[in-house]
């Protein structure tokens, strides 16, 4: 992990918790959600780790660490497209695998989406039947009047 830049408040928190900056670096590298395991690896007391996790400062540092890890581990769109394109063009792969890569690329690009524009200016769907409440019947009657007036113009 890159070097930490700690504010005066952060340093006060560390002093209160009882962890040095070097130990904090170890904690950030070793913490996996298990306080007991992290304490054993870093030689930091479980109490100190729990105090650190209870502070906004500690949670902020873990979030920064997790964001850095996610940036490295998770492929972005361009990486996925490059991988799929390489598979698609790789003649050593079976045809079904190459075709699948091509299909996934097409889906990612939106090639299979068909867009249609529908004018719904005067289109109404009226369901008539038994069990209509008076309010629903009045609404249907009003809609039918609107349709009659629209068709007259």
PAZAPA-4460 file (N, C-alpha, C; in steps of 0.05 Angstrom, whole numbers, plus 32768, in hexadecimal, padded with zeros to 4 digits):
% residues 153
    n_x    n_y    n_z   ca_x   ca_y   ca_z    c_x    c_y    c_z   seq   type   mol
   8011   7FE8   8000   8000   8000   8000   8012   8019   8000     1      X     A
   8008   802E   7FF4   8017   8046   7FF2   801A   8053   800E     2      X     A
   802D   8065   8011   8032   8072   802B   801A   8081   8034     3      X     A
   8015   8080   804E   7FFE   808E   805A   8005   80AB   805E     4      X     A
   7FF1   80BC   805A   7FF3   80D7   8062   7FE0   80DB   8079     5      X     A
   7FEA   80DF   8090   7FD9   80E1   80A8   7FD7   80FE   80B1     6      X     A
   7FBE   8106   80B8   7FBA   8120   80C3   7FC0   811F   80E1     7      X     A
   7FC0   8137   80EE   7FC5   8138   810B   7FB0   8128   811A     8      X     A
   7F97   812A   8111   7F82   811B   811E   7F86   80FD   811B     9      X     A
   7F8F   80F4   8103   7F95   80D8   80FF   7FAB   80CF   8112    10      X     A
   7FBF   80DF   8115   7FD6   80D8   8127   7FCC   80D7   8144    11      X     A
   7FBB   80E9   814C   7FAF   80E8   8167   7F9F   80CE   816B    12      X     A
   7F90   80C6   8156   7F81   80AE   8158   7F93   8096   815B    13      X     A
   7FA9   8095   814C   7FBC   807F   814E   7FC8   807E   816A    14      X     A
   7FCF   8095   8175   7FDB   8096   8190   7FC6   808B   81A4    15      X     A
   7FAD   8094   81A2   7F98   808A   81B4   7F94   806C   81B1    16      X     A
   7F95   8062   8199   7F92   8045   8194   7FAA   8036   819D    17      X     A
   7FC2   8042   819B   7FDA   8034   81A3   7FE8   8026   818C    18      X     A
   7FE6   8031   8174   7FF2   8024   815C   8004   8038   814F    19      X     A
   801C   8030   8147   802E   8041   8139   8027   8041   811B    20      X     A
   8032   8054   810D   802D   8055   80F0   8037   803C   80E1    21      X     A
   804D   8031   80EA   8058   8019   80DE   8045   8002   80E3    22      X     A
   803B   8000   80FC   8028   7FEA   8102   800E   7FEE   80F2    23      X     A
   8006   8007   80EE   7FEE   800C   80DE   7FF2   8002   80C1    24      X     A
   8009   8006   80B6   800F   7FFB   809B   800C   7FDD   809B    25      X     A
   8017   7FD0   80B0   8015   7FB3   80B2   7FF7   7FAA   80B4    26      X     A
   7FE8   7FB9   80C4   7FCC   7FB3   80C7   7FBD   7FB4   80AD    27      X     A
   7FC2   7FCA   809E   7FB4   7FCD   8084   7FBC   7FB7   8070    28      X     A
   7FD4   7FAE   8071   7FDC   7F99   805F   7FD1   7F7E   8068    29      X     A
   7FCD   7F79   8082   7FC6   7F5F   808B   7FA8   7F5B   8090    30      X     A
   7F99   7F70   8095   7F7E   7F6E   809E   7F6C   7F61   8088    31      X     A
   7F5E   7F4B   8090   7F4C   7F3D   807E   7F30   7F3A   808A    32      X     A
   7F2A   7F49   809E   7F10   7F47   80AB   7F11   7F37   80C5    33      X     A
   7F27   7F29   80CA   7F29   7F19   80E2   7F3D   7F26   80F5    34      X     A
   7F32   7F31   810B   7F42   7F41   811E   7F57   7F2F   812B    35      X     A
   7F4F   7F17   8133   7F62   7F05   8141   7F79   7EFD   812F    36      X     A
   7F73   7EF6   8116   7F89   7EEF   8103   7F9B   7F06   80FD    37      X     A
   7F8F   7F1E   80FA   7F9F   7F36   80F4   7FB1   7F3D   810C    38      X     A
   7FA6   7F3A   8124   7FB6   7F3F   813C   7FCE   7F2D   813E    39      X     A
   7FCA   7F14   8137   7FE0   7F00   8138   7FF5   7F06   8123    40      X     A
   7FED   7F0E   810B   8000   7F14   80F6   8010   7F2E   80FB    41      X     A
   8003   7F42   8106   800F   7F5D   8108   801A   7F63   8124    42      X     A
   8015   7F51   8137   801D   7F56   8153   8011   7F6F   815E    43      X     A
   7FF9   7F76   8155   7FE9   7F8C   8160   7FD4   7F7F   8171    44      X     A
   7FCE   7F8B   8188   7FBA   7F7F   819A   7F9E   7F80   818C    45      X     A
   7F8E   7F6C   8193   7F73   7F6B   8188   7F63   7F83   8191    46      X     A
   7F68   7F8D   81A9   7F5A   7FA4   81B4   7F61   7FBD   81A3    47      X     A
   7F7A   7FC0   819C   7F83   7FD7   818B   7F76   7FD5   8170    48      X     A
   7F75   7FBD   8164   7F69   7FBA   814A   7F4B   7FC1   814B    49      X     A
   7F3D   7FB8   8160   7F21   7FBE   8163   7F1C   7FDC   8166    50      X     A
   7F2E   7FE9   8176   7F2C   8006   8179   7F2F   8014   815E    51      X     A
   7F43   800B   814E   7F48   8017   8134   7F30   8013   8122    52      X     A
   7F25   7FFB   8122   7F0D   7FF6   8111   7EF5   8006   811A    53      X     A
   7EF4   800E   8133   7EDD   801E   813D   7EDF   803B   8136    54      X     A
   7EF6   8044   812B   7EFA   8060   8125   7EF3   8065   8107    55      X     A
   7EEB   807E   8102   7EE6   8086   80E6   7F00   8085   80D6    56      X     A
   7F15   808C   80E4   7F30   808C   80D7   7F37   8070   80CE    57      X     A
   7F33   805C   80DF   7F3A   8040   80D7   7F29   8036   80C0    58      X     A
   7F0F   803C   80C1   7EFE   8034   80AB   7F05   8042   8091    59      X     A
   7F0C   805B   8093   7F14   806A   807B   7F2D   805D   806E    60      X     A
   7F40   8056   807F   7F59   8049   8075   7F53   802F   8068    61      X     A
   7F42   801F   8074   7F3A   8005   8068   7F2C   8009   804E    62      X     A
   7F1B   801D   804C   7F0C   8022   8033   7F20   802A   801D    63      X     A
   7F34   803B   8024   7F48   8042   8010   7F58   8029   8007    64      X     A
   7F5F   8018   801A   7F6E   8000   8014   7F5D   7FEE   8002    65      X     A
   7F44   7FEA   8009   7F32   7FD9   7FF9   7F2E   7FE4   7FDD    66      X     A
   7F2C   7FFE   7FDA   7F29   800B   7FC0   7F42   8006   7FAF    67      X     A
   7F59   8008   7FBB   7F72   8002   7FAC   7F73   7FE5   7FA3    68      X     A
   7F6C   7FD3   7FB4   7F6B   7FB7   7FAD   7F58   7FB2   7F97    69      X     A
   7F40   7FBE   7F98   7F2C   7FBA   7F84   7F35   7FC5   7F69    70      X     A
   7F43   7FDB   7F69   7F4D   7FE6   7F50   7F61   7FD4   7F42    71      X     A
   7F70   7FC5   7F52   7F84   7FB3   7F47   7F77   7F99   7F3E    72      X     A
   7F64   7F8F   7F4E   7F59   7F74   7F49   7F42   7F73   7F35    73      X     A
   7F33   7F88   7F33   7F1B   7F87   7F22   7F21   7F93   7F06    74      X     A
   7F1B   7F83   7EF2   7F20   7F8C   7ED7   7F0B   7FA1   7ECF    75      X     A
   7F15   7FB6   7EC2   7F02   7FCA   7EB8   7EF7   7FC2   7E9D    76      X     A
   7EE6   7FD2   7E91   7ED9   7FCB   7E78   7EED   7FC6   7E62    77      X     A
   7F01   7FD8   7E60   7F15   7FD5   7E4A   7F24   7FBB   7E4C    78      X     A
   7F2C   7FB4   7E65   7F3B   7F9A   7E69   7F2A   7F82   7E60    79      X     A
   7F10   7F83   7E67   7EFE   7F6D   7E5F   7EFB   7F6C   7E41    80      X     A
   7EF8   7F83   7E34   7EF6   7F83   7E17   7F0F   7F79   7E0A    81      X     A
   7F27   7F80   7E14   7F40   7F76   7E08   7F41   7F58   7E0B    82      X     A
   7F3B   7F4E   7E23   7F3C   7F31   7E28   7F29   7F22   7E15    83      X     A
   7F11   7F2B   7E13   7EFD   7F1E   7E02   7F05   7F20   7DE4    84      X     A
   7F10   7F36   7DDC   7F19   7F39   7DC0   7F30   7F26   7DBA    85      X     A
   7F43   7F23   7DCD   7F59   7F10   7DC9   7F4E   7EF4   7DC7    86      X     A
   7F3B   7EEC   7DD8   7F2F   7ED2   7DD6   7F21   7ECE   7DBC    87      X     A
   7F13   7EE2   7DB3   7F04   7EE0   7D9A   7F17   7EDB   7D82    88      X     A
   7F2E   7EE7   7D83   7F41   7EE4   7D6D   7F55   7ECD   7D6F    89      X     A
   7F55   7EC0   7D87   7F68   7EAA   7D8C   7F5F   7E91   7D7D    90      X     A
   7F6E   7E89   7D69   7F67   7E72   7D59   7F6C   7E57   7D67    91      X     A
   7F7A   7E58   7D7E   7F7F   7E40   7D8D   7F67   7E38   7D9D    92      X     A
   7F55   7E4A   7DA3   7F3D   7E44   7DB2   7F28   7E37   7DA0    93      X     A
   7F16   7E28   7DAD   7F00   7E1C   7D9E   7EEE   7E31   7D94    94      X     A
   7EE0   7E2B   7D7E   7ECE   7E3E   7D71   7EB8   7E48   7D85    95      X     A
   7EAD   7E35   7D95   7E98   7E3D   7DA7   7EA1   7E52   7DBB    96      X     A
   7EBA   7E50   7DC5   7EC5   7E63   7DD7   7ECA   7E7E   7DCA    97      X     A
   7ED3   7E7D   7DB1   7ED8   7E96   7DA2   7EBD   7EA4   7D9C    98      X     A
   7EA9   7E94   7D95   7E8E   7EA0   7D8F   7E83   7EAC   7DA9    99      X     A
   7E86   7E9E   7DBF   7E7C   7EA8   7DD9   7E89   7EC3   7DE0   100      X     A
   7EA3   7EC5   7DDC   7EB1   7EDE   7DE1   7EA5   7EF4   7DCF   101      X     A
   7EA0   7EEE   7DB6   7E95   7F01   7DA4   7E79   7F0A   7DAD   102      X     A
   7E69   7EF7   7DB6   7E4E   7EFD   7DC0   7E4F   7F10   7DD8   103      X     A
   7E61   7F09   7DEB   7E63   7F1A   7E03   7E6C   7F36   7DFC   104      X     A
   7E7F   7F38   7DE9   7E87   7F53   7DE0   7E70   7F62   7DD4   105      X     A
   7E60   7F54   7DC4   7E48   7F61   7DB8   7E34   7F6B   7DCD   106      X     A
   7E30   7F5A   7DE2   7E1E   7F62   7DF7   7E28   7F7A   7E06   107      X     A
   7E43   7F7A   7E0B   7E4F   7F91   7E19   7E4B   7FAB   7E09   108      X     A
   7E4D   7FA9   7DEF   7E4A   7FC0   7DDD   7E2E   7FC8   7DD7   109      X     A
   7E1B   7FB6   7DDF   7DFF   7FBC   7DDA   7DF6   7FB5   7DBE   110      X     A
   7E04   7FA3   7DB0   7DFE   7F9C   7D95   7DE3   7F8E   7D92   111      X     A
   7DD9   7F81   7DA6   7DC1   7F71   7DA4   7DA8   7F80   7DAE   112      X     A
   7DAB   7F99   7DB4   7D94   7FA9   7DBE   7D86   7FB5   7DA7   113      X     A
   7D6C   7FB1   7DA5   7D5C   7FBC   7D90   7D4B   7FD2   7D9C   114      X     A
   7D4E   7FEA   7D93   7D3F   8000   7D9E   7D28   8008   7D8B   115      X     A
   7D11   800B   7D96   7CFA   8013   7D86   7CED   802B   7D94   116      X     A
   7CE5   803E   7D83   7CD7   8055   7D8E   7CB9   8051   7D89   117      X     A
   7CAA   8054   7D9E   7C8D   8051   7D9C   7C80   806B   7DA4   118      X     A
   7C6D   8074   7D93   7C5E   808C   7D99   7C46   8084   7DA9   119      X     A
   7C45   808B   7DC2   7C2E   8084   7DD3   7C1D   809B   7DDA   120      X     A
   7C1D   80AF   7DC8   7C0E   80C7   7DCD   7BF0   80C2   7DD2   121      X     A
   7BE4   80B1   7DC2   7BC8   80AB   7DC5   7BC2   808E   7DC7   122      X     A
   7BD4   807F   7DD2   7BD1   8062   7DD5   7BC9   805C   7DF2   123      X     A
   7BB2   804F   7DF5   7BA9   8048   7E10   7BA1   802A   7E0F   124      X     A
   7BA7   801C   7E24   7B9F   8001   7E27   7B8A   8001   7E3D   125      X     A
   7B73   7FF8   7E36   7B5D   7FF8   7E4A   7B55   7FDB   7E4F   126      X     A
   7B56   7FD4   7E68   7B4D   7FB9   7E6F   7B31   7FBC   7E7B   127      X     A
   7B1E   7FAF   7E6F   7B03   7FB0   7E7A   7AFD   7F95   7E85   128      X     A
   7AEB   7F94   7E97   7AE4   7F7A   7EA2   7AD5   7F7D   7EBC   129      X     A
   7ACE   7F67   7EC7   7ABF   7F66   7EE0   7AD2   7F6D   7EF7   130      X     A
   7AC7   7F7A   7F0B   7AD7   7F81   7F23   7AE4   7F9C   7F22   131      X     A
   7ADB   7FAD   7F0F   7AE6   7FC8   7F0F   7AD9   7FD8   7F25   132      X     A
   7AEA   7FE9   7F31   7ADF   7FFB   7F46   7AD3   8013   7F37   133      X     A
   7AC2   8022   7F44   7AB6   803A   7F37   7ACC   804D   7F2E   134      X     A
   7AE2   8050   7F3D   7AF7   8062   7F35   7B05   8059   7F1C   135      X     A
   7B0A   803F   7F1A   7B17   8034   7F02   7B05   8037   7EEA   136      X     A
   7AEA   8033   7EED   7AD8   8036   7ED7   7AD6   8053   7ECE   137      X     A
   7AD7   8066   7EE1   7AD6   8082   7EDA   7AEF   808A   7ECA   138      X     A
   7B06   807E   7ED2   7B1F   8084   7EC4   7B1E   8079   7EA8   139      X     A
   7B14   8060   7EA5   7B11   8055   7E8A   7AFF   8065   7E78   140      X     A
   7AE9   806F   7E84   7AD6   8080   7E75   7AE4   8099   7E6C   141      X     A
   7AF4   80A6   7E7E   7B02   80BE   7E77   7B16   80BA   7E61   142      X     A
   7B24   80A3   7E62   7B38   809D   7E4E   7B2A   8099   7E33   143      X     A
   7B14   808B   7E33   7B05   8087   7E1A   7AFC   80A1   7E0E   144      X     A
   7AF4   80B4   7E1F   7AEC   80CF   7E15   7B04   80DD   7E08   145      X     A
   7B1C   80DA   7E14   7B34   80E7   7E0A   7B3A   80DA   7DEE   146      X     A
   7B37   80C1   7DEC   7B3D   80B3   7DD3   7B29   80BD   7DBE   147      X     A
   7B0F   80BF   7DC5   7AFB   80C8   7DB2   7B01   80E5   7DA9   148      X     A
   7B09   80F6   7DBB   7B0F   8112   7DB4   7B28   8113   7DA2   149      X     A
   7B3C   8102   7DA8   7B55   8101   7D98   7B4F   80F8   7D7C   150      X     A
   7B3E   80E4   7D79   7B39   80D9   7D5E   7B28   80ED   7D4D   151      X     A
   7B1A   80FF   7D5A   7B0A   8112   7D4C   7B1B   8128   7D3F   152      X     A
   7B33   812D   7D4B   7B44   8142   7D40   7B56   8139   7D2A   153      X     A
***
